[in-house]
Amino acid sequence: MFDPVEKLKEFIRHPSVSTDSKHREGMRGAREFVSGLLGSLGFAVEVVPTDLHPIIFAQRGGDPSWPHVVIYGHYDVQPADPLNLWKTPAFEPTIVGNRIYGRGAADNKGPLLTNIAAVALALEENPRLPLRITFLVEGEEEMGSPSFPKFLAHYADRLRQADFVYLSDTALPNENQVVLTCGLRGLSLFDVHVTGAKGDLHSGLHGGVLRNPIQALAEILATLHNPDGSVNVPGFYDAVLDVHPWERDELKKLGADEKAYAQFLGIDTFYTPPGYSPFEAVRFQPTLEFNGIGGGYQGEGTKTVIPSKAFAKISCRLVPNQVPNTIRQLVQDAIRARTPSGVKVEFVDQHKGDPYVVVPPGRSNTPAGQSPVLARAFQATEQAVTEVWGRPPVYLREGGSVPIIADIKRTTGLDSVMLGLFLPEDNLHAPNESFNLDVMRKGTETTRRMLHALAKR
Amino acid sequence: MFDPVEKLKEFIRHPSVSTDSKHREGMRGAREFVSGLLGSLGFAVEVVPTDLHPIIFAQRGGDPSWPHVVIYGHYDVQPADPLNLWKTPAFEPTIVGNRIYGRGAADNKGPLLTNIAAVALALEENPRLPLRITFLVEGEEEMGSPSFPKFLAHYADRLRQADFVYLSDTALPNENQVVLTCGLRGLSLFDVHVTGAKGDLHSGLHGGVLRNPIQALAEILATLHNPDGSVNVPGFYDAVLDVHPWERDELKKLGADEKAYAQFLGIDTFYTPPGYSPFEAVRFQPTLEFNGIGGGYQGEGTKTVIPSKAFAKISCRLVPNQVPNTIRQLVQDAIRARTPSGVKVEFVDQHKGDPYVVVPPGRSNTPAGQSPVLARAFQATEQAVTEVWGRPPVYLREGGSVPIIADIKRTTGLDSVMLGLFLPEDNLHAPNESFNLDVMRKGTETTRRMLHALAKR
């Protein structure tokens, strides 16, 4: 059996930033790392070419009557910038106490390796484990999985032979309380570009006669929220489903501490839509966020220019049953309608993903027709969590997005069991990302037990 | 006599960007170029050290009864970025037709060299020219002349012995019509920084619970103008003086073409304060502009982050009698009062400068007590312009700022005669800056004639 921590170090050293073409070599390294590791465990590895970053599809076949789990993960990571805020190099894994630091440590290299290690252990303990296992590891998650629909179109038939998807790409609130994630927000992203004069202009010679694109952009963006924090776009909330009462009950079990959360974020005041606590807002409500803004002179000192252009990067997080294309259209229509004279506005669409929700067995309103193996998988996971962590998991939706989960459901009918493994303090998508090695050990043990339990009939 | 165009090429090749410490060598080169050239003309050159970029103070003495002109210019230039928008290298002078391209070609290396060439010619023609001439060439104009007040405190006594200041650092509307600039806007610049959470956050895991600094910044900036384009800051216009009727009359002489101006800027619609034409607004009205904005992820693709920080660079252009510190305080007070909960706001003050106006002789409301040499200098310049360009100059205020002109007036009592030499199409402060070589030739001839006329008594 390999040493999971050493393997994780090796994995992190490959700078697999999917959105940045400079990191093609890091992508190749991470991909070869994963396919090599799965091959060494006896999996039949296919590296499926796509228009951009290939997908690893690795199978352990078996008797068609055996339960069949698809374990999902991704080998790509977020960009590491701003690099100057990292205390240790982003792609040089560094262990401090019980944490390993590095870009991708938590999202998703650590959790993926946790599940690979669990499979390795289970197969070492029982080489004839009556389980079919498929690893599905993509390289475009952090850019919205643009190649995944085409992949699904070709592999849907093979995926339909499985019973459920299992993954660890979601969060737990603290290291003592596991969450089985039963819902994810969707996404719709685009850039808005505002253009004024045909070139940058001297703000003395021409200031006072034309609309500054930064001013126009600020005025547009300022209209997109109401003072209460809700999104001010007609129709934005029309498709939002009410939250089930059992979901609010489950959330209460967490006993989450608002004060501690505010302190963790480093803010004085929350800013949530009316009627929602912070913990509810992040799970049950959609958002419209500004991820970036730029225009004009941003350097040292001053440059007295009226810029020709300004832009903002906008992302909406969506909840069932909002439709990404519809929301994008509504927001872009609102922006167009609110663009002042003297500037023109253009959009560059980025990626999108549907929201997702699965109702775990035993909840009052469990829909009919769920697969019996899915129900057993939830029960096995719940049991394993309770044994390893000393308390049962709670079932919660999460604010993040894993768009392919909804894509798989729509295309193949498969639901997902999502064992959250990263902590709020893991700094996902931010400098000094890290992963808790105790969580890694417990996660490995949990998945190992789940696999054995599922195999027993 | 040297070849002014060859000398200008040499001058442009020194990348003298004062705001950027990377260009220290370029600053040194430009400074040595100017002091060497003035030295070769027989001037006694002092290179006066300052806290940052030394000031060149070069004198041709003479009989105390001779008129004494101080010729002002600056050897520093604006940053050249965005470099990718330059069609020829910014610091490699390139002549195309009757234009020379390069950063600083028009602002201020070309016009300064025009006046140096005129002095060289006049002294060649009459080595005993009965004129005292002082060159005052600074290296911090593009950063707001921070060292100038200290310099003035030490050199005020020597400057008070002069009669007036002469410079070419302002504009003419087209190459057939000279403007003698009789007013300049002041400046007040600062950066505003908005901070939310203590670090960048994942917009899925935390989106919907806190105020995004980009949103807060956009909301703040959007309050700073009224829909009619006027500045929405209490007290902003309180000190603004009414325009003299002769100024509006003078502007009418220009016969400026709004349609051509809009086409030049590449805009469909002007956006001026109510009651002002574009040509009036830029000269007679103050502004509040956004020169830059930044925050969050600005790279390729997407990064779904809630940034911790966002900032904007703000500049106000001021008209008599607005006071830079007062205006800055009013705007910052308004921003503070309009900052929403959940974020904090901080300011970094940049440079500032007083507005300036001088009333040329013969205008109905010419103030008493103007120096007779100043009146003769205006008359000599008007005469020279009329001879060289075939039509008399118009007297206009300009939208740009040369803060030291007001500083000199306040400290020494000296007024300035400003012969505009750059054209709207010269792209000051923008990529592909250039200077018209016909204007350079005519400007040299104009200043040459003015010097000879002033020397005759």
Interface residues (C-beta under 8 A of the other chain):
Chain A: T19 D20 S21 Q78 P79 D81 L85 M143 G144 A171 R185 L187 L189 G196 A197 K198 G199 D200 L201 H202 S203 G204 L205 H206 G207 G208 V209 L210 R211 N212 I214 Q215 L217 A218 E219 L221 A222 T223 L224 H225 Y261 L265 G266 I267 D268 T269 F270 Y271 T272 P273 Y276 P278 A281 V282 Q285 P286 T287 E289 F290 N291 G292 I293 G294 G295 G296 Y297 Q298 G299 E300 G301 T302 K303 T304 V305 I306 P307 A310 F311 A312 K313 S315 R317 S341 G342 Q350 H351 E398 G399 G400 S401 P424 N427 L428 H429 A430 P431
Chain B: T19 D20 S21 Q78 P79 D81 L85 M143 G144 A171 R185 L187 L189 G196 A197 K198 G199 D200 L201 H202 S203 G204 L205 H206 G207 G208 V209 L210 R211 N212 I214 Q215 L217 A218 E219 L221 A222 T223 L224 H225 Y261 L265 G266 I267 D268 T269 F270 Y271 T272 P273 Y276 P278 A281 V282 Q285 P286 T287 E289 F290 N291 G292 I293 G294 G295 G296 Y297 Q298 G299 E300 G301 T302 K303 T304 V305 I306 P307 A310 A312 K313 S315 R317 S341 G342 Q350 H351 E398 G399 G400 S401 P424 N427 L428 H429 A430 P431
